Amino acid sequence: MHNYTIIDAHAHIFPAKIAEKATQNIGHFYDIPMCHTGSADILLEKGARIHIARYLVCSTATRPAQVEHINTFIHEECCQHDAFYGFATLHPDYEHLEQELDRALELGLHGIKLHPDFQLFNIDDPAAMKMYRAISDRHLPILFHTGDNRYDYSAPRRLRTVAEAFPDLLCIGAHFGGYQAWHASMETLRDCPNVLFDTSSSLPFIRPDEAVDMLHYFGVDRFMWGSDFPMWDHAEELERFLALPLTEAERERIFHGTFEERLLHAEY
């Protein structure tokens, strides 16, 4: 067994009564068999097998009416599990952005998760700029699902537009900055210093040498390790990552160093 401190920077959880259905819906959306059901208990069980120290947990509101319920759920799960580091959700059409952001802060949540492909809006939609301004004003990071070769909502170039418009906003481009759009990520996001990345939902699809090239192209200090639970199994994702020819210092940085420096130690 390894001796690394590992933080999972990208994990989804759902209330027990809908966890199975929500997980199935994700599987249907991506046409990928899900490894597990997305409940908090199973996340902790599977993560414990590789000694995960902490988990960034989140969920996505596909409708404005879901925003408050999801944020309350994430808060409650974080209260029950010290290892959880919760991100709230918002929706561009949600009417009470300012109030809900303040409530999220009061609940002890640490950032925002958006999934434009599920929520059906372009990352750089002018109507979303008010939301980004409110989030930036509160010094909260945003974890964006980024990229898909079937849709244009979350194209890396759209994330660049937002990152440039809000240089004080910390953005996390999931999936190496662009699921199934890795070349576009490399073409557009390298020169955005306020954009970080996670490794989730990428290593099963790209060659190890391609992954290492991307890590070095962007800089390993901009990456965090993530499972994208319940899509993938923690042990398998760890095995894929450890197969990459990286130095011990690079592994430590991706496993926990960037998360600790840019999220845990940041003062909001």
N, C-alpha and C positions, 0 to 999 in steps of 0.2 A: 504494500500500500504506500501511497505517496506521503510526503511530509509537507505539502503545500497548504497554505491558507487560501481557500477558494471562496470567493463571493460569486453567487449566481446573479448576474445583473439583468436578467430578463426571464421572468417566470409569471405565468398567468394562473390565477385561482378563481374559482366560481363557488357560489353557495351550494351546499351539498344537494339541495333539492333539484338544482338545474345543472349540476356539474357534468353529468353524463351527456345530456342533450347539447349543452354548450360545446363540449369537446367534440361531439359528433359533427356539429355544424362547422367547426373549424376544419375538421378533416374533409368534409364535403367541399368546402370552399377551395381548399388547396389540392384536393384529390390526393391526399397523403394519409395513410393509416396513422392514427394517433397511438403513441406508445402507451399512454396512461390516461386515466380520467383526471381532469384538472381540479382536484380538491386539495385543500391545504394539507390534510393528513397524508395524502399520497405523495404530495410534493416533499414533505418533510421525510417521509419514509425513504423515497428514492434518493433524495439528496444526502441522507445520512449514510448511505452505502459508500459514498466517496467523501464523506466528512465535509460537506458544505458548511461554511461558518455563518453565512448570511444570505438572504434572498431578497432581491428587489421584486416585490409582488405588485401586480396590476391587473386591471381588466378594462374593457372598452365599452363605452356607452354607444350603441348603434342608433339610439334614439334619445332626444333631449330628456325625455321623461325618466330615463334610467340613471341619469347622472348622480343624483343625490343618493339613491339606493346603493349604487355601486360604491360610492365614496364612503358611506357609512359601513358597508360590508368590509371594505379594505381596512378601515380604521379598527373595526372590531377584531378582525383577524390579527392585526398587528398587536393589539392589546393582549391577545391570547398567546402569541408566539413572539418571544423576544428576538428571534432570528429574522423576523420579517421587517423589511424597510419598504413602506408603502408609498405608491404613487397613486394620486387621484386620477380621475378622468374628467374630461369636459366634452362638449359637443359644440360646433360652431353656431348651431341654431338654439342653443340653450340661452334663455332670456336673462338669467341672473348670474352672469359670469363673475362680477366683482364679489357679490355676496358669497357665492359658492367657493371661490378661491380663498376668501377670508375664513370660511368655515373649514376648508381643507387644512389650512394652516393651524387653526385651533384644534383640529383633530390629530395634529402631529404628522400629517402626510408631507412628503418631501419633494414632490414633483408631479408632473402631469404625463399621462400616457394617451397618445392619439394614434388611431389607426385609420388613415384617410380612405383606404380601400374598403373597409367595413362601414365607415361613416359617410362615404360617398361625397367627399369634397376634395378639391385640389389643395395640396399643402399651401400653395401660395395664393389661394383665392383671396381677393381683396376683402371679402366679407369676414375672413378669419383674422385679419390684422388687428382688430380690436381685442380679440382674445389673446393674441400673442403679446400685445402691449400690456395687458393686465397681468399676464403671467410674468413677463420680464420685469415689470415694476415691483413684483413681489420676490424677485430673485430666485424663481423656481426653474429648474431644468425641465425640458420636455423630451420624453422618449417617443420618437416617431417610428412607427413601422415605415420602412422606406423600401421602395422598389417592388416591381412585379412586371413580368414580361407580357401580362395580359391587360394591364390597366396603366393609366397615366397619372392617376390621382397623386401617387406618392413618388413620382420620378425624382431621382437625385437632383436634377437641375431645379426642381421646385423647392427642395430643401435649401439649396444654395441661395435662392432668392430671399427666403425668410431669414437665413443666417446673416446675410449681408444687410438686410433691412433692420435687424435687431442685433447689433454686434455684442450687446451685453447679455443676450439670451443664450444660455447653454443648451445646445441641441444634441441629442444622441440619435444618430442615424443607425437604426438597428440593421442587423444582417450585413455587416461589412459596408454599410452605407447604401445597400440596394439589393434586396433579394432578387435573384435572376436578372440583376442590372448592375453587375459588379464593374464592368468596364465603364459604364456611364458614371458610376460613383467615382472611379479613379479620374475620369475626365473633368469632373465638376466640383468635387468636395475637398480636394487636397488643400487648397488655399483658403479654407474657411477655418480659422483657428478656434472658433467657438463651437465646432462640430466634433463630437466624439463618436465612437463606434462600438458596437458589440459584435461578438463572433457568432451569434446564434443563427441557426437555420442557414448556414453557409457551408460548413465543412463537409456535410454529406454530398455536396454538389460540385465543389471545386477541388482541383488537384492540390495536394500538399504544397507543391512548389508555387502554385498560383496564390495560395493563402499566405505563404511566407512573403512572397513578393508584395502583396497588398499590405501586409503588416509593416514591412520596411518602407514601402512607398509613402504611407501615411505617417508612420512612426508608431512604435508599439506603445508609447506613452499616451496615445489617443484611444486605446482599445481596452475593453472590459470583456471578460469571459461570460457567456450567457448560454443557457440551455434551451430557451423558448419552450419550457415545459408548458403543457403536456405533449408537445409535438415530438420531442425526442427524449431519450433516456439519458440520465445524467452520466452513468458509467460509460455508455457508448460515446457520448460527446467528449468526455474526458479522454478516452482512448484516442479519439480522432485528434484532439488538440495535442496530446503528448507525443503523437507521431510526427508532429511538425519539427523540423530541425531548428529549434530555437535555443538560445542560451538560457541558463537558469535565471539570470537576471531578467530576461525578457518574459519568461513564463511568470515569474513572481509579479512583474509589473501588470501583466494582463489579468492574472488570477485575482489580484486584490489591490495592487498599488494605485492604479488609476482611479478605481472606485473610491478608495480611501482618500486620495488627494483631492479629487474633483467633486465628489459628492459628500462623503462623510465629514471631511474636514473643512468644507466650504462654509462660510458664514453667511446665512441668509438674513 
